[in-house]
Amino acid sequence: MAKELGKWAFIIGVVVALVLGIVGGVGSSLGATATAWLGLLLVVLGLIVGFSNITAKEATPFLVAAIALLVANTAGLTGLNTLIPYLGSILAGIVTFLLVMVAPAALVVAVKAFYKLASE
């Protein structure tokens, strides 16, 4: 049951991140309040994914993927807007909102991994 909840939390989080990234990338705005609430939803969904969906066996690949997403974001995705108008800002927005969901999940998985290492 928990694995199924984590799966749906991940799917919903990706869809919300895609919508927010696309809406923000084309210059529209949902409003500050709506964006804040949807950002909070992404954080909660990320916590659900981290607690229920990532097993100890999946922890390392998940954390590597989270690091890759973070590196892609900090490596200058925002500069894509100058190279590819509109599409670059959409991609940067999607990655940013995916990070809003993935960061809490990565934090939970990392703490669980640290706890497992410390208790052995």
C-alpha positions in Angstrom: 0.0 0.0 0.0 2.8 2.5 0.9 4.7 1.7 -2.3 1.5 2.4 -4.3 1.0 5.7 -2.5 4.7 6.6 -3.2 4.2 5.8 -6.8 1.2 8.0 -7.2 2.9 10.8 -5.2 5.8 10.7 -7.6 3.5 10.8 -10.7 1.4 13.6 -9.4 4.6 15.5 -8.4 6.1 15.2 -11.8 2.8 16.4 -13.5 2.6 19.4 -11.1 6.3 20.2 -11.8 5.7 20.0 -15.5 2.7 22.2 -15.4 4.4 24.8 -13.2 7.5 24.8 -15.3 5.6 25.2 -18.6 3.3 27.9 -17.2 6.2 29.8 -15.7 8.4 29.3 -18.8 5.9 30.8 -21.2 5.6 33.9 -19.1 2.3 33.3 -17.5 1.7 33.2 -13.8 -0.6 31.3 -11.6 -0.1 34.0 -8.9 2.2 34.0 -6.0 -0.3 32.3 -3.6 -1.1 29.4 -6.0 2.6 28.9 -6.8 3.4 28.8 -3.1 0.7 26.3 -2.4 1.7 24.1 -5.3 5.3 24.3 -4.2 4.3 23.2 -0.7 2.4 20.3 -2.4 5.6 19.3 -4.2 7.5 19.3 -0.9 4.9 17.1 0.7 4.8 14.7 -2.3 8.6 14.5 -2.2 8.5 13.6 1.5 5.9 10.9 0.8 8.1 9.5 -2.0 11.2 9.6 0.2 9.5 7.8 3.1 7.4 5.2 1.2 8.8 4.6 -2.2 12.6 4.4 -2.1 14.0 1.1 -0.7 17.5 0.7 0.7 18.5 -1.0 -2.5 17.3 2.0 -4.6 18.8 4.6 -2.3 22.1 5.0 -4.2 20.7 5.2 -7.7 18.0 7.7 -6.4 20.6 9.9 -4.7 22.8 9.9 -7.8 19.9 10.9 -10.0 19.0 13.6 -7.5 22.6 14.9 -7.6 22.5 14.8 -11.4 19.3 16.9 -11.5 20.9 19.4 -9.1 24.0 19.6 -11.2 22.0 20.1 -14.3 20.1 22.9 -12.7 23.2 24.7 -11.3 25.2 24.1 -14.5 23.4 26.9 -16.3 20.1 25.6 -17.5 18.7 29.1 -17.1 21.1 30.2 -19.9 19.2 28.0 -22.3 16.7 30.8 -22.7 19.2 32.9 -24.7 20.0 29.9 -26.9 16.5 28.5 -27.3 13.9 31.2 -26.6 10.9 30.0 -24.6 11.9 26.3 -24.7 15.0 27.1 -22.6 13.0 28.9 -19.9 10.4 26.1 -19.9 13.1 23.4 -19.4 14.7 25.5 -16.6 11.4 25.9 -14.9 10.5 22.2 -15.1 13.9 21.2 -13.7 13.6 23.8 -10.9 10.1 22.5 -9.9 11.3 18.9 -10.1 14.0 19.8 -7.7 11.4 21.2 -5.3 9.9 17.7 -5.2 13.1 15.6 -5.4 15.1 17.6 -2.7 12.9 16.6 0.3 12.8 13.0 -1.0 16.6 13.0 -1.3 17.0 14.4 2.2 14.8 11.6 3.6 16.6 8.9 1.7 20.0 10.3 2.7 19.1 10.4 6.4 17.7 6.8 6.2 21.0 5.7 4.5 23.1 7.5 7.2 21.0 5.9 9.9 21.5 2.4 8.3 25.2 2.9 8.0 25.5 4.2 11.6 23.5 1.4 13.1 25.5 -1.4 11.4 
